[in-house]
Amino acid sequence: MRLLLTLVGLAILAGCSSSASVQVDRTFPSVLAKPKPISASILFTEEFSNYIAQPNDKTVIDMGSAQVKVMKNTFTGLFNDVEFITSTDQMTNDNGLIITPSVREVQVSTPSDNYLNVFEVWIKYNLDIEDTEGEPIVSWFMPAYGKTPDAFMASKPKAIEEASVIALRDAGAKLMLDFYRIPAIYGWLKEQQRKEQQRLEESP
């Protein structure tokens, strides 16, 4: 039994030390939420849409298209008038938000790194948010985390893919739950409501 456990442990460590090239390609469910009556333009840069993470010299994760899918689903649940653009020239929104997501860093941890029986993925996002006049509102840092339930579930590439998918779902959930709790966004909304109330009072 001891020999068997030793061999299994060595096999796991060997798998963790090997190279992994991962293509994250999953469908993500639409968000069931009542969007607020706000207009927003979501700017997906070429770098973001085609993002390939290389957290270390043995791991490559192609996650650009997957994170765009997650963001599209989530932002559609946040705003009732949302457009997805690749440059500001395409923008039709003239009274709302402009949001540009980017990836700061991606980190991966394997059983040989963390001495646990799981694979872990951290994705650190940044959302630059401004109004349609180009005035910055906030630069919001949003970390996301995912891990596999068990390292024995699959090969190293499959395990890292699964942890990446869970991290992307975590990003979507955090964005959905926390976006309107951002103090700068809350303040911006209050100011928009004040302006609208003032406009109604001044109209004949």
N, C-alpha and C positions, 0 to 999 in steps of 0.2 A: 504493500500500500504506500509506504514511504517513497519507494522508487517510482511508483506511478505518479504520485503528486509532484515529485521532483521533475519528472519528464514533462508533465503538463505545464508546470511553472516555466521550465526552460522554453517550451514551445510558445507560450504566451509572450515571453520576453523577446524571443526571436522574431515573432510577428510584429511586436511593437517597435522593434529597431529597424524593421524593413521600411522601404519607401512606400508611400501611398499617394496615388493621384485620384482625386475624388471629384466626380461630377454630380452636383446637387441638382436633381431635376424631379421635382415633386409638384403635385397640384395641392393648393391650399384652399380650404373652405372659405366661402364668402363670410364677411362679418355681419352678424345679425344685430343691428343697432339702428337707432333713430338719429340720423345725422343732424347737426345744427345748421341753421340757415346762414351759412357762411360760404363765401367763395374762396377757392384756393387753387394756386398753380403749383404743381409738384414738378420740380426740375430734376430729371434724372440725367446726370452727366454721362458721357460715354464711359468714363472710368468706372462709375458706379454700376451701370448696366452690364458691363463686361468684366466686373471685378473678379480677379483670381487671387485668392489669398495664398501666401506662402509663409505660414507661421514658423517653419524651420526648414532646414535644408533637405529634409526627407518627406515633407508633406506639402501637397498642392491641393487647394480646394477651389474648384470653379463654382462660384455661388452667385454670380451676377444676375442671371435671369431669375433665379429662385427668390432673391431678396427683392427684386422689382415686383414679382407677383405678390409677395407678402405686403409690401408697401402699398400697392395699388388697392388690394382688398381692404386694408385698414383705413387708408385715407378716404376711400369711398364710403366707409361707415362713419367717418368723422364729419364730413362736409357734404351738404346737399348739392353744391355746385363745385365740382372739382375737375380740373384738366391736367393731363400728364404731358409734359413737354420735354424737349431735349435742348432747347435754347430759349432765351427770353424773347426772341423775335416771334416765337409762336404764341406768345401769351395773349389771351383775350380778356382775362380777368383784370378789371380796372379799379376794383375796390375790395381788396381782400388780402390774402396772405400769399407769399411766395416762399416755398419750402424746398431747400436743397439738402437732401441726405447724402452723407458720405461715410466711409468706413475709416476709423482711426487705426484699428489694429484687430487682428484675429490671433487667438492663442489656442493651442491644442495641448492636452495632457493625456498621456497614455498610462496603462498600468505600470510600465517600467519607470514612469516619471513620478506618479503619485502614490505608488504602492497600494493602490486600491484596485478593485476588480471592475473598473469602469473606464470609459473614454469620455473626456470632457472637451467642450468647445466654448470659448468666450468670443463674442463679437462686440466690439466697442464702436457704436455709431455716434455720429454727430449730426444734428439737424440745424442748419443755418436758416433762421426764419426772419423775414423782413416784410414790410408792407409794399404795396404796389408803387410807392414813391421811391423805393429803394432804401428806405430808412431801416436799419437793423432793429429788430425787436428782441431777439435772444439767440444765442448759440447754445443749443441744448445737447448735453451729453447723455446718451442712452445705452447702457450696457445690456447685453443679452447672454443667457447661459443655457447650455444644454448638455446632458450626459446620457450615456446608455445605461439601461438597467443592469447589464451584465456583460463583462468583457468576453464571455464565452459565446455570445450570441452569433458572431460572424467573424469574417476576416477583418483585418485592420482597416482597409478602405471602406468596407460596409459599415463598420462601427463608427468611424469618423463621419461618414455621410449621415448616419442616424442621429448622432449627437448634433451635427450642424442643422439638420431639419428641426430638431427640438429647440435649438437656440434661435432659429428664425421664427418659430411659432412664439417663443418667449418675447422676441422683439415686437411682434405684432400685438401681443396681449398688453405689453407695457405701453406701447404707443396708444392703444385704444383706451386704456385705463388712466393714463397719466397726462395725456396731452393738455387737456383743459384744466389740469391742476398746476401747470407751470405758471408761476406767479406773473411773469411778463405777458403770457398769453391771456391770463385772467384780466390783467389790467388793460390790455389792448381791447378785449371784448367789452369791458365796461365803458371805455372811451368811445367805442363805436356806437354803443347803445345811447350814450349821452348825446352824441352828435345827431343820431337819428331822432331822438326825442326833441332836440332843439329844432331840427328841420321841420318836424311835424307842427310844432308850436308856432313857427314863423310862417308856415304856408297859409295862404288865404283860405 
